[in-house]
Amino acid sequence: MNTLQLTYFLKVCEIGQISKASKELFISQPSLSQTIKALEKEIGTELFTRNNNSITLSENGKIFRIYAETALAALSDAHKAIQDNMGSLSNIKLSYRAATSMLPGIVTEFKKNFPDIQLIINQADIKDTSAEADLYVFASDFEINNDCSLTLLTEDCLIGMSVDNPLTTEKIISPEMLKNETFLTLQGNTPLSRLTHSLCEKGGFYPKVELELDTREIIFSMISIGAGVALIPQKTWAPLINNEQIVLRKLSTTTMRYIILQWKNSAYFSKGMKLMIEFLKNYFANK
């Protein structure tokens, strides 16, 4: 058994299909299948239940997954600890899922200050037990500050609407004024979606959401053609709007969004991670 087998096994767990997993791993499907079968033979049990085009973890597979994740995490932590002991700064894997307009500036400034640290960016979810990241930046509809989390940025939300919307004559918009509006928001159970529902609850109604969109850019486009209104985070989204067809108005009620930095409390806390945390705190403090 080796780390490559464990990595392949966990990727198949994540994807649920050998064919798709092989594409993400850049290996052939037969090669991946043989690796999994060899691993099962060594352990002495089937790790997956095969069903046509998909596979699911067997009960023994679920047990093995826990230990496979723990083993790979321990090896990664060992490498970081050795690098620290040798006086070298280990690479940092940063999952960045919010305030993405700030990412180029963050990367440029960090490399300028710490040229010896390689920064690897992905969009892993901290809720995913197999997620490969040291630090996680994401949006939240509530503030988080504890032993393994801190709030980097606090921002109020504005309401964005088309220039043709009659509400543009108002300087301040109350939730009640939005009762007959169609709302645009991001797909899924996102902080912005939850904030939209919370705002409407304050007005005593349930929001009419006809479009759940992938990106803020599409939301901006749909607002500009009068397809609906949307909450616009004031610091991370509003400065990106350069469309004269979009009008922003303040809300009469506070609607806050937060940018959170978080790390797993079970992971090794490297010197590089400490430097990155301090860097991000200072970077966002000036925004």
Secondary structure, DSSP 8 states (H G I E B T S, - for coil): --HHHHHHHHHHHHHS-HHHHHHHHTS-HHHHHHHHHHHHHHHTS--EEEETTEEEE-HHHHHHHHHHHHHHHHHHHHHHHHHHHTT----EEEEE-S-GGGHHHHHHHHHHH-TTS-EEEE---TTSTT---SEEEEEESS---BTTEEEEEEEEEEEEEETTSGGGG-SEE-GGGGTT-EEEEESSS-HHHHHHHHHHHHTTS--EEEEEES-HHHHHHHHHTTS-BEEEETTTTGGG---TTEEEEEESS--EEEEEEE--TTS---HHHHHHHHHHHHHHHT-
